[in-house]
Amino acid sequence: MKYHIASILLIAILLLSACNSMPKTQEEPFEPSLKSPSIPIGEIEVQFNKAFPMPGIRKIVPKVFYFPVEDAVCLQWRVDMITYHQFWSSEGRELFITALDKYKEDFEARNFGNNSRRTKRQYGIADGYIYWQTFSIAVLAGVNNKVELGYFFVERMPYFIANQKHAEYIDPMSRDNYRELPEMPLYFTRAQADSLAALFDPDFLAGVFSSTPSRIMDIDIDEY
């Protein structure tokens, strides 16, 4: 009987050891596809740096799409002959909304510093994904990216900022397809940031998908 119990205990220990040694399932990376079904949900206004060496910022009007399969929101715009597709995950959108609330509190309290390197990421860093392409026949580069959320002064105005960090695309099949994306800040007024936060709202997105399934479409990147 003692040997029988000992055998059972030994088997249990071996099973536990085997379970602990098995690799844990990793969460799939956020990598939305431009070929996935999408729903157009509006447009927003935001400011973008003028082309070097021109100082200052200029207004752009990105189109906004919801990708229900990946639960992703995509901002699409074209500047200086380059088309951008900036994707926000549900976690990134939640962080954007939280960061905007903190920015508003600081704005009302005039609680702004002037250390631009630190203030760009004052409210956190979101994980996302971005595609960019010069022409429709050029390589479509896509990588996971970081977006800093904070504020930045332009002409004494503390804009809420979503600062797209530097990114590199390395094609494993061809070195000729290497692409580099410089740091790219987007500047929002409070009203402009509120407009995007409204499109990021999970209840709004759920309502759009459930009420307008017929509007789902495939994005044709050649259109931009």
C-alpha positions in Angstrom: 0.0 0.0 0.0 2.8 2.4 0.8 4.5 1.6 -2.5 1.2 2.3 -4.3 0.8 5.7 -2.6 4.4 6.5 -3.3 3.9 5.6 -7.0 0.8 7.9 -7.2 2.7 10.8 -5.6 5.6 10.3 -8.0 3.3 10.3 -11.1 1.7 13.5 -9.8 5.0 15.2 -9.3 6.1 14.2 -12.8 2.9 15.5 -14.3 3.2 18.8 -12.5 6.9 19.2 -13.6 5.9 18.5 -17.2 3.1 21.1 -17.0 5.5 23.7 -15.5 8.1 23.0 -18.2 5.7 23.4 -21.1 6.1 26.8 -22.9 3.3 29.2 -22.0 1.0 30.4 -24.8 2.0 33.9 -25.7 -0.5 36.6 -26.6 -0.6 37.2 -30.4 1.0 40.4 -31.5 -1.2 43.3 -32.7 -0.8 43.1 -36.4 -4.0 44.3 -38.3 -4.3 43.7 -42.0 -5.4 46.4 -44.5 -7.2 43.6 -46.3 -9.6 43.0 -43.4 -13.2 44.3 -43.5 -13.5 47.8 -42.3 -16.2 50.4 -41.5 -15.7 54.1 -42.2 -16.6 56.0 -39.1 -15.6 59.6 -39.8 -12.9 62.1 -40.2 -10.9 64.2 -37.7 -8.7 67.3 -37.8 -5.1 67.3 -36.4 -1.9 69.2 -36.9 1.3 67.8 -38.5 4.8 69.3 -38.8 5.4 71.2 -42.0 7.9 69.8 -44.4 11.6 70.6 -43.5 12.9 73.3 -43.4 9.5 75.1 -43.0 8.8 75.9 -39.3 5.5 75.4 -37.7 2.6 73.0 -38.1 -0.2 72.5 -40.6 -3.7 70.9 -40.4 -4.5 67.6 -42.0 -7.8 65.6 -42.0 -7.3 61.9 -41.5 -10.1 59.4 -42.4 -11.0 57.0 -39.6 -12.0 53.4 -40.1 -13.0 50.6 -37.7 -11.6 47.1 -38.3 -14.0 44.8 -36.3 -12.0 41.6 -36.9 -9.0 42.9 -35.1 -10.9 45.4 -33.0 -8.7 48.1 -34.4 -9.2 51.8 -35.3 -7.2 53.1 -38.2 -6.3 56.7 -39.0 -5.4 57.2 -42.6 -3.8 60.3 -44.2 -1.5 61.4 -47.0 1.2 64.0 -46.5 4.2 64.8 -48.7 3.4 62.0 -51.1 3.4 59.4 -48.3 0.2 57.5 -47.2 0.0 56.5 -43.6 -2.3 53.9 -41.9 -1.9 54.3 -38.1 -3.7 51.5 -36.2 -4.8 51.8 -32.6 -5.6 48.7 -30.5 -8.3 48.6 -27.8 -5.6 49.1 -25.1 -4.0 52.0 -27.1 -7.4 53.6 -27.5 -8.1 53.3 -23.8 -4.8 54.8 -22.9 -5.5 57.7 -25.3 -8.8 58.5 -23.6 -7.1 58.3 -20.1 -4.2 60.4 -21.3 -6.6 63.1 -22.7 -8.4 63.3 -19.3 -5.1 63.9 -17.6 -4.1 66.5 -20.1 -7.4 68.4 -19.6 -6.8 68.4 -15.8 -3.3 69.8 -16.4 -4.6 72.3 -18.9 -7.2 73.7 -16.4 -4.6 73.8 -13.7 -1.9 75.3 -16.0 0.2 72.5 -14.7 2.6 72.2 -17.7 6.4 71.9 -17.6 8.7 72.8 -20.5 10.9 69.7 -20.7 9.8 68.6 -24.2 11.6 65.2 -24.1 9.7 64.2 -21.0 6.4 65.9 -21.7 5.9 64.1 -25.0 5.4 60.9 -23.0 3.9 62.5 -19.9 0.7 60.4 -20.0 2.1 57.0 -21.2 3.2 55.1 -24.3 0.7 53.1 -26.5 1.5 50.0 -28.5 0.2 50.1 -32.1 0.9 49.3 -35.7 1.6 51.5 -38.7 1.8 51.0 -42.4 3.3 53.6 -44.8 3.8 53.7 -48.5 5.2 56.3 -51.0 3.3 55.2 -54.1 0.7 52.5 -54.8 3.4 50.5 -56.6 6.0 50.9 -53.9 6.7 48.6 -50.9 4.0 48.7 -48.3 6.0 48.9 -45.0 4.4 47.8 -41.8 5.7 47.5 -38.3 4.6 47.4 -34.6 5.2 50.8 -33.2 5.1 53.0 -30.1 3.1 56.2 -29.7 4.0 58.6 -26.9 1.1 60.5 -25.3 1.7 63.8 -23.7 1.9 67.5 -24.7 4.2 69.8 -26.6 4.4 73.5 -26.9 4.0 75.1 -30.4 3.9 78.9 -30.4 3.3 78.9 -26.7 0.3 76.6 -27.1 0.5 73.3 -25.2 -1.0 70.8 -27.7 -2.0 67.3 -26.7 0.3 65.1 -28.7 0.4 61.5 -30.1 4.0 61.2 -31.0 4.6 58.4 -33.5 8.1 57.0 -32.7 10.8 56.3 -35.2 10.2 52.9 -36.9 12.1 50.7 -39.3 10.8 48.1 -41.8 13.3 45.3 -42.7 12.1 42.9 -45.4 13.6 39.5 -44.6 13.5 38.7 -48.3 15.2 41.8 -49.7 17.5 44.4 -48.3 16.4 46.7 -51.1 13.0 47.1 -49.4 14.4 48.7 -46.3 12.2 51.6 -45.2 12.6 54.0 -42.3 10.0 56.2 -40.7 11.2 59.3 -38.7 9.5 60.4 -35.5 6.2 61.9 -36.4 4.1 63.9 -33.9 0.4 64.6 -34.3 -0.8 67.7 -32.4 -4.3 68.0 -31.1 -6.3 70.8 -29.7 -8.7 69.8 -26.9 -11.7 69.8 -29.3 -9.8 67.8 -31.9 -8.7 65.2 -29.3 -12.2 65.0 -28.0 -13.4 64.1 -31.6 -11.0 61.2 -31.8 -11.7 60.0 -28.3 -15.4 59.9 -29.2 -14.5 57.6 -32.2 -12.4 55.5 -29.8 -15.3 55.0 -27.4 -16.0 51.2 -27.2 -19.8 51.7 -26.9 -19.7 53.8 -30.0 -17.7 51.2 -32.0 -20.0 48.4 -30.9 -23.0 50.4 -32.0 -21.5 51.2 -35.4 -20.7 47.6 -36.1 -24.1 46.2 -35.0 -26.2 48.9 -36.7 -24.3 49.2 -40.1 -22.9 45.8 -41.1 -23.6 46.6 -44.7 -21.1 49.4 -44.7 -18.2 47.0 -44.1 -15.7 47.4 -46.9 -12.2 46.4 -48.0 -9.8 49.3 -48.1 -8.1 49.7 -51.4 -4.7 51.2 -50.6 -4.3 52.4 -54.2 -7.1 54.8 -53.5 -4.9 56.9 -51.3 
